[in-house]
């Protein structure tokens, strides 16, 4: 008897890119759902979460990132209105000049208060609040 594999959440990564002055990089999404977001995306088959984070950061922001640490995992089934996802969130530093690319319509560099005042997609307000609460 062949067993059907279980349906599992899709694995994603989000990368909180912290600049030397303490500000963070966010993108405005080109595709639904709308809003500003932490750069990130799906982990490809055969790819580690760490490699996906570095790749997604480069694809969306043109920045070369160095992962500092894994921050947290967020897995609320309602975090993405399209389908159930599980996100591994990383903190990173970066070199280069940020530019919106790929799925990013715009890119901005924000302080804590500026970032939390934006219309944020997914559960990114919670992620950023958790991050800033830990940092300050």
WOKA-V574746 format. One record per residue. RES is the residue in one small letter. OMEGA is omega in radians with two decimals (none if undefined). D_CENTER is the distance of its C-alpha to the mean C-alpha in Angstrom with 2 decimals. Layout:
RES & OMEGA & D_CENTER
RES & OMEGA & D_CENTER
This chain:
x & 3.12 & 40.18
x & -3.12 & 36.75
x & 3.11 & 33.99
x & 3.11 & 31.10
x & 3.13 & 27.69
x & 3.02 & 25.85
x & -3.08 & 23.20
x & 3.09 & 19.94
x & 3.02 & 16.38
x & -3.10 & 14.16
x & 3.12 & 11.87
x & 3.03 & 8.19
x & 2.99 & 5.63
x & -3.05 & 2.25
x & 3.05 & 4.24
x & -3.09 & 6.37
x & -3.09 & 8.90
x & 3.11 & 12.20
x & -3.10 & 15.19
x & -3.13 & 18.73
x & 3.10 & 19.73
x & 3.12 & 17.11
x & -3.14 & 15.19
x & -3.13 & 11.45
x & 3.04 & 10.00
x & 3.08 & 8.59
x & 2.95 & 9.31
x & -3.04 & 11.74
x & 3.07 & 11.43
x & -3.07 & 14.49
x & 3.10 & 14.71
x & -0.07 & 15.10
x & -3.08 & 13.94
x & 3.06 & 14.37
x & 3.08 & 12.90
x & -3.05 & 10.50
x & 2.94 & 6.75
x & 3.10 & 3.90
x & 3.13 & 3.95
x & 3.14 & 3.61
x & -3.04 & 6.71
x & 3.02 & 9.76
x & 3.12 & 11.62
x & 3.07 & 14.99
x & 3.14 & 18.27
x & -3.10 & 19.63
x & 3.07 & 16.43
x & 3.08 & 15.18
x & -3.14 & 11.69
x & 3.12 & 12.14
x & 3.10 & 13.35
x & 3.14 & 10.64
x & 3.13 & 8.05
x & 3.14 & 10.78
x & -3.11 & 11.58
x & 3.10 & 8.44
x & -3.14 & 8.21
x & -3.11 & 11.91
x & -3.04 & 12.03
x & -3.02 & 10.09
x & -3.04 & 11.26
x & -3.13 & 14.30
x & 2.96 & 13.61
x & -3.07 & 14.71
x & 2.97 & 12.71
x & 3.14 & 14.33
x & 3.14 & 12.57
x & -3.11 & 14.29
x & 2.94 & 13.64
x & -3.07 & 11.89
x & 3.14 & 11.23
x & 2.99 & 11.51
x & 3.11 & 11.25
x & -2.98 & 10.94
x & 3.11 & 13.34
x & -3.12 & 15.14
x & -3.13 & 16.64
x & -3.04 & 16.21
x & 3.12 & 12.46
x & -3.08 & 12.29
x & -3.10 & 15.63
x & -3.12 & 16.03
x & -3.10 & 16.23
x & 3.08 & 15.55
x & 3.04 & 12.29
x & -3.10 & 11.45
x & 2.99 & 8.05
x & -3.08 & 8.49
x & 3.13 & 6.53
x & 2.93 & 7.89
x & -3.11 & 9.50
x & 2.94 & 10.76
x & -3.04 & 13.52
x & 2.96 & 14.25
x & -3.13 & 17.36
x & 3.13 & 18.30
x & -3.09 & 18.26
x & 3.06 & 15.09
x & 3.10 & 15.77
x & 3.12 & 14.09
x & 3.00 & 14.38
x & -3.10 & 13.93
x & -3.09 & 12.14
x & 3.06 & 11.86
x & 3.11 & 15.05
x & 3.09 & 14.80
x & 3.10 & 13.06
x & 3.09 & 13.95
x & -2.93 & 14.27
x & 2.94 & 14.81
x & 3.09 & 16.58
x & -3.07 & 15.82
x & 3.11 & 18.27
x & -3.11 & 17.24
x & -3.09 & 13.57
x & 3.09 & 14.84
x & -3.11 & 17.46
x & 2.97 & 15.29
x & -3.03 & 15.06
x & -3.14 & 11.50
x & 3.06 & 10.37
x & 3.09 & 9.96
x & -3.02 & 10.21
x & 3.03 & 7.97
x & 3.12 & 11.41
x & 3.14 & 12.23
x & -3.12 & 9.31
x & 3.10 & 10.12
x & 3.09 & 13.75
x & -3.13 & 13.77
x & -3.11 & 12.38
x & 3.11 & 14.90
x & 3.13 & 17.59
x & -3.05 & 17.46
x & -3.01 & 17.57
x & none & 20.44
